[in-house]
């Protein structure tokens, strides 16, 4: 077949790819058998290699199992294909078309591969997907932009994606490399499936598995394991992950990273999906993950801002603003209260003396130790830094007997930490006003503080 004459009619970069079929229906070598001038010039410019007809495709393109699957589908199965994908490792976008060609060699198929690479994404190309895919992605965007809780919205989208993929399980997993932890953001499980919820697997060992995924994705946009050949490939490149999938009864998976501003927020996957719809599933998820990653990034930003607005950055306790908000909500009936509950005021004794004699760094250390001690003793409550060296704790569903035991525990823990804390408490019963409880607890704390300085006059403020 005269491939050079065929390619000479193409102005865009184009080449002819051959795919060998093995007796067991696995595909074998994939080669670039011919290329037009724009293709040859591009290889020289980007790969710094002269194009040699018949060379393995990996000599000129990054090895990519998804690209190999596309070539197989076009050259062997006779499918015309188009996709528009991001190449994060090169910070480029690839618009690619594959057209099946007739073959005159038994056991070898051919397809024409035409492509264009750009440094930025093109909205028109994003919209040039199939009508079915475009409709699904549009529906996803509408749901994501609707008002309401972001987790509930994305959970609704994940339910839809699982149904599109006809899969047993679809999940979004967020990964925090700094703290070495991963969390299930949301998931959808097909009723009757043997796949277990992700929380059953989330330990440090599973975090280690997530750290292998980027290497397995490599230069591609995702990992797709859909048949025995793919499973053999995964076993060869990532035996740890391969074993975990087998142990979880997973025989097929499509996994995409959730990337925003070049940062990987986590991953989205579908397990045990309909392998006959692989191309449509890849196309749908490729674009859907782009929008989901953006929404999750915004959600995480809002969480960080909310945390900054309600947290005391020195001690890690909640700040006075958060304290005022919870009190207002309790008074207005916006916060559900379990009676009886305890109000505890505490004050770090001798802070000014430590600041004056040892410096504010040592004083800050004492404040952090105090906040940590209070949080450890009143672990089911919330600790608020009311200001300076004063803290307030709200412990719902805590009666007088439990409070008394906790105060004894606090005194012992404070001695261990070598800190002195004055404490005042009040147990609030149904019908009582929290403002009155706070006033009484505060007065009791200052009485306790007075007794402390009466016993230790040398430690008074100067």
N, C-alpha and C positions, 0 to 999 in steps of 0.2 A: 504494500500500500504506500502511495506517495504522500507521506505525512508533510513533507516540506512544502509541497504545492498547496496542500490544505491550509497550513498555518500561514502562508504568505498573504492570505486574504484577511488576516486579523490585525487590526491596528493596536489593540491592547495586548498586554503580555499574555502569551498563550503557549502551551506545550501539549504534547501527547504523552499520556501515561499508560504504561502496560501493567497488568496485574496477572500473575500466574496463579492458577488454581491447582491445589494438591488433590490427590485421590480421596482424601477424607473430607473434602469440601472446605478445608481451611485455605486461606489465601497464602501465597508464598511471596516471592520477590515482587516489589513494586518499583518500577524504573521509569525514568523520564527518557523516552526514546527519541524525541525530537522537540525542538523549540524554535519559535520565530525570533526575529532580530530583537524586538523589545525584551523578550524573555532572556535571551543571551546577554544583552547589555545589562539587564538588572542583576543577573547572577554575578557578573564581573564587578558591578558597582557595590552590591550589598554583601556578597559572599566572598568577593575577591578571588573568584575561581572562574576559569574559562569553562564554558559548558561543553561537556563531552556526552554525546548521544549514547543512551543505553546505560548510563550510570544509575546506581540506586538513588532513590529520591532523597535519602538522608544526606547525600553529599551536598545538596543545595537547599533543602528545606529542613527545618527542625523536625526531628522524629515526633510523630503525633499519631496516636492510635485512632483518634477520631477522624483525622484526615485519611488514614488508611481505610477506615470503614467507609468513608464517602467514596473513595476511589473504587473499592470493591463493589459498592452498590451501583455505581455508574457503569464501570467497565464490565462487570460480570452479570449483575442483575438487570442492567439496561435502564437504570433510573436517571432521568435528568434532574440535577440537583442545583440548588442555589442556597447560599448562606452568607450572612454578614456578621463577622465576629471580631471581638477585641483580642489582640495579641498582647497581653499585659507584660510579658517578658521583654517585648520589643517596643512597648508603648505605641503600638500602631493598630490600625483597623484594616481588616482584610475583607474585600468583597469578592467572592469566588463563585464561579459557575463550572459545572461539570456536565458534559454531554456524552452519552455513550456512542461509541463508534463500532462499525462492523469489524469483525476479526476474521482473518483468513488462516489463523494458526490455532490448532486445537490445544486447549488448556491454557490459552492466554486471551485476556480481554483487553480492550483499549477504551480510553475516554479522552476527550479533549478538555483540558483544564485552562480556563481563562480567568485572570485575576487582576485586581488592582489594589494597591496598598496606599493608605493615606495616614497622616499623623493625627488626624482628628476624626471623630465619628460624624456621620452624615445622617441627619434626621430623616431625609427622604429614603435613604437606603434602609434605615431601621423600619420604615413603614412599608417596605417593598416585600414583605413576607406574604405567605399565603393568606387568603381571606379568613380561613379558620383560625390560624395562629394569631393574626392581627385582632380578630374579635376577642379571643381569649385574653390577650395581653391588654386590650382596651378595657375589658371587664375588670381585670386585675387593678389597673390604674384607677378606675372609678371607685372601686372598693377601698383602695389605699388612701384616696384623697377625701373620702367621706368623713364626716365628723364622728367622734367616738373614741373609745379606748384603742390605742394602736395595737396592743397585743391581741385584742379581740378581732380587729380588722385583718391582721395578718393571719390569725388562726383561720378565719373564713377563707382567705386566699389559699392557704395551705390545704384546706379541705378540697377546694376546687382543683388544685394541682394534682392531688392524689387521685382524684376521679379522672382527670385528663390522662394521667399516666396509667390508670387502671392498676395502681400499685397497692401493696400491702401497707406501706408506711411511708409517710412524707414528714420531713422534720427540718427545722432550722436550729442549728447549734451555734451558739456564740462562744468564741474562744478568747480567753485572756492569757496571753503568753507571759505577761509580767508576773501574774499571780499563779501561773500554772494551773488554771482551772477552766472548765467548760460548763456551760449551762444550756439547758433546753429552753429556747425562747418560745417555741410552740411546736406541736406535732399533730398529725392526723393518722389514726390507725384504722385500717379496714376491719369492720366487725367480723369476728371469727378468725382473724389472722393469728398465726403462731408467733409473729414478731412481738417482742416485749417492748414496753415503754422505755424511752432512752434513760430515764432516771435510774433504771436497774443496772446500767452499765457505767455511769459516770463516776469513775474513780481516777486516781492518778495514773493508773495503767492505761485507761482509755485516753487520757490527755496525751500520753506519749504516742499513742496511735495517731491522734490528730496531727501531731507534728511531722508525720511521715507523708501526709496527704499532698502538700505542696510539691514535694519532690516527685511524687507519683504523677501529679498533673503535669509537671515539667513545663514544656513550652506550649501546652494546649490550654484550652479554656475550661476543661472539665475532665472527669474520668467516667467512662461508660463501660460497664462490664455486663454483657448481655448473652454470651454463649460460652461454650467450653473453651474455645480458642482464647477469648478474653480472660477467662478464669485462669488458664495456664499462664498467660502473660502476667497477670497480677501476682500470681504465686512466684513468678521468677523475679519480679522487681520489688515486691513488697510482701514477703511471706507473713509478716506480723499482722498486717491488715487483712490479708487473705484468710488467715486462720480465724480471726475474730468474726469475719463474715460467715464463714462455714459454721462456726460454733453458734451463731445467731440464726442459722437456718436461712441465710440470704443467698440466693443464686444469681440475682442481677441487681445492679445499682447504677444510678446516674448521680454524680456528685459534682456540684458547682461551688466554687468559693464565692463568698459575698464580699466584693471588693468595693471600697469607696475611698476616693482620693489616694489610690495606690496602697491602702491599708486593708488587710484581710480582717473583716469583722467576725467571720465565722463561715459556716458552710450550710448549704441546703441540699437535700438528697431525696430521692425516691427509691424505695427498695421493692424488689420483685415486681417490676413493671411489665407492661405488655411489650415484649421485644419487637413485635411486628410494627410498632409505632415509634421505633427508636428515633428516626429522623425528626418526626413531628414533635416528639417530646423534647429532644435536644433544642430544637428551634424555639419552642415555647419557653423552656426554662432559661435559655441563654439570655433572652430579653427580659423575662420576668425578674430574674435575679438582679438585674441592673436597677430596677425600680424598688425592689424590696430592700436592697442594700442601702439605697438613699433614704428610705423611710426609717430603717433601723438606726442609721447614723444620726438622723435628726432626733430620734427617740433617745438615744444615748446622750446626745448633747443636752437635751432638756433635763434628763436625769442628773447630769453633772451640775447644771445650773441650779436645779432645785436643791441638790445636796449642798452646794456652796452657800445657798441662801438660808439654809436651815442648820448648818453644822458649824460648830466652833472649830476652826482649823487647828488650833493649838492642841486641844485635848481630845478631839474626836467625839465629844458629847454634842448633843443638839444645842443650838444657841438660844438666846433670849427671844429672838423673833419666833422660833418654833415653839417655845414655851408659851408665849402670849397667844399664839394661834390655837394651840390645843386647849388652853383655858377658855378662850372665847368659844370654841366649838363645843366644849362640855356645857358651858352656860347656856348656849343656844340650842342644845340638844342635838347637835349634828354628829357628835361622836358617841358611839354606844359605850356605856359605862357598866362594868360588872361590879356590883356592890358586895361587900364593903371594899373600899380601896384606900390605899395609904398614900399620904403626902409626906415626903421626907425632905427637910432642908438640912444641908450640911455646909460647914465652913472650915476651910483649911486654917489651922492655927499657926501663927508665927511666920506667915509668908513674907511680910514686910521686913522682918528681921533677917530672914534668909536672903532676900533680894539685896538688902543693904550690906550684909557681911560677906556673902558668897557670890553675889551677882545674879542677874535676872535669868541667866541660863540655868542655874541651879533651881531658882524659883519656878521656872517653867517646867522643869523636870518634876518638881513636887506636884504641880497642878495636873500634869499628865498622869502621874502615879495615882493621885486622888481620884480622878475621873475613871481610870481603869479599875481601881479597887471598888468604887461604887457600882460600876457596871457589872463587875464579877459577882458581887453579893446580891444585888437586885437585878438578876439576869433576865427576869421576865418583865421588868419595867423599862422606862425610858429615863435616861439621865440628861438633864439640861444644865448648861452653865448659865446661871442667872446673871452673873457678872462678877468680875474680879476673882475672888477666891471662894465664891458662894455657888452652890449647886442645889438643884431641886430634882427630886425623883418622884415620878408617878408610878405606882405599882397597883394595877387593877386586880381585883379579886384577891386582896390580901387583908386578912383580919388581924385583930390585936395580937393573938397568940403567935401567928406566923411572923408578924412585924417584930415582936419582941425577940424572937429567935434570930432574926436577920440582923438586928442591931447588935446583939451579942457577937454574932459572926463578924460583923463589920469592925467592932472594937479589936477583936483578935487579929483580923487581917491587917488593920491599920498598924498595930504593934509590929507585925512581921515586916511591913513595908517601911517602918520607922517614920510614920507620919502621924500627926495629931489632928483629929477632926471633931468639931463640935456638931451635935446633931439635935434636931427638933422634929417631932413627928405628930401626926394626927390621922386617925382612922375615920374615913368619911362613910356614913351610912346613908341609905336612900332617904331623900328629902332634905339632906343638908347641902349647904352652899359651899362650893370649892373655895370661893374667895375667903370665907370665914375660916375654913380649914387651913389655908395657906397662911393667914394672919397668925393663927394660934401656933402652927408649926414653926413659923419664923420667930415668934416671941420665945418659944421654948428653946430654939437653937441659940438665941442670944443669951438666954439665961445659962445655958450649958457653957457657952463661951466665957461668960463672966466668972463662973465657977472655976473654969480652967485657969484663967489669968489670976484669980485670987489665990490659987494654989501655986502658980508659977509666975510671980510678979516680974521675975527677971526676963521672961519671954514676951512681955508686953510690947506693943508697937512703940517705936520711938519717933 
